[in-house]
Amino acid sequence: METNWAAFTAAEPDLAKTVEERFAAHTHHVLATLRKGGSPRTSGLEVRFLNGELWLGMMPDSLKALDLRRDPRFALQANPGAGTGMGGGDVRIAGRAAEIAEDDTETRGRYTEEVEPPEPFHLFRTELTEVVRTYIEDEKYLVVQVWKPGEPVRTLKRT
């Protein structure tokens, strides 16, 4: 089961706000895709939350774009920042990416109005399969929050 960012935000507004804040804290994040042979590839990436969607924009014919065209599964991790503070915790998103065709000028136009990417570019809309936040509570507990479409957030605490 998959869902878009707006549906996740409606289902879990507090977690969605925390995740967006973590991604907003830094410009570049880490995207994991699958190579043709099935091994993982990680790449730097900027992301945008616009109009109820999480968007991935990429340079033309970049390896990560070609990977997503072949196999749309991805994992995205917010940049933890300098040091070990990780205010807000570590956040990860998994899902599938669907490319917006070049002839979908309406959708691409709304994106370029906000982002002004270099032309040409690949644009992918995401469908989420999982959102995970990991953080330290009271300097004692490791807390992991896991959300999947159609399910409430599960919270696990470990010492």
N, C-alpha and C positions, 0 to 999 in steps of 0.2 A: 504494500500500500504506500502511496506517495501523496504529498500535498504541497501546495505552494507556501510562500512566506506569509501571505496574508492569513491563510487558514491557521498556520502555526501561531501567529501573533494573536489571533482571536481565541485560540484554545489555551494558550499559555502566555499571557501578556507580560508577566514579570520576567520569565526566563527569556522571552524574545527581546525585551528591552536590555537585559544584561548582555545577551549575545551581540546585539547591534552596537552597544557601547564598547565592547571588547574589540570588535572589528573597526570601529571608528577611531580607536586610540592610536592606530598605526595605519600607514598606507598600504604596505605590502604584506601579504599573507602567503601561506603555503598550500598549493593545490596538488593533490595526488590523483594521477590518472593511471590507466593501464596501457602499457605498450602493446604493440602488435603481438608479441610473444607471450603476453600475460604478466610480465614482471611490472612492478610499480615504477612510476616516474614522478618525481616531485619537481615543482616549478614555482617560482614566485608569481604572484598575481594580485591585482587590485580588484576589489569587489564593490558592488553598489547595491543598496537597498532602496528601490524606487517603485512607487506605485504598487505596493503590495507584493513585489517580487524581489528575489535575490538574483542579481545579474552577474554574469562572468563575461568580461570583454577581453579579447585577445588579438594580437597582431596576426596579419594574414599568414596562413599556412604555418603557424607555430606548431611545434610538436604536440603541445598540450591540446590545441584545437583539433589537430588530426587524430589524436588519441580519443577525444570525446566524440568525434564524428563516427569513429569505428566502434567504440564502446562507451556509452554515455555515463557509466558509473564514475563517481568522483568522491573524494573526501577533501574537506577544506578545513584548515586549522588557522585560527587567528594568531597573528604575530604576538608572542608573549612579551615582547619588549626587552629592554636592557635589564640585566641583573636577574634576580630571582623573585622579585616582588609579585608579579602577575596579578595586579589589582583586578578584582572581578573574576579571577580564576582563568583556567584554560578552557577554551571553547572550540568545539569541532562540529562540523556539519557534514553529513553524508547524504548522497542522493543521486539523481540522474539529471543530466544537462540536455536540454533540447535546443538545437540551433535555430535561431531566427533567420529565415531566408532573406537574401539580399532584396528580393522583390516585395518583402513585407515592409514597405516604406513607412507605414503608419507607426508600427511598433518601434522600428529602428529610429524613426524621427523623434518620438517621445524620449527615447534613451539619449540620443545625441543632443537634444535641447538641454538636458541636465548635465551630461558628462563631457561633451565635446571631445570624443576620442579622436585619435589620428585616423584618417581614412586611408585605405579600406580597413575593415576590422571584422572579426568574428564576434557574434553576440549569442550568448546562451542564456536561456531562462532555466531556472532550476526547479526541480521537484524534490522535496525532502523525504528522506527515509529515516533519518535519525538526527537528533541534536543532543550533544553531550556537553555538560559543564562539570569541571572538576575544580574544587577549591579546598582551602584549609579553613576549618571553623574552630575558633577559640584556641588556636595553636595546638590543638589536640586531635581533631578528627579530620580525616580525608573524606570529603563529601563528593559523591558523584551523582549528578542528576542526569537521567536519561529519558528523553522523550521520543516516542515513535507515533506516527499518524494513527489516530483512532484510539490512543491509549493515554491515560494520565501520566504525568511525570513520575518516574520511580526515583526515589532518593535512597542511596546506599551510604552508610557511614561506617568508616573503619578507623581504628586507633593505630 
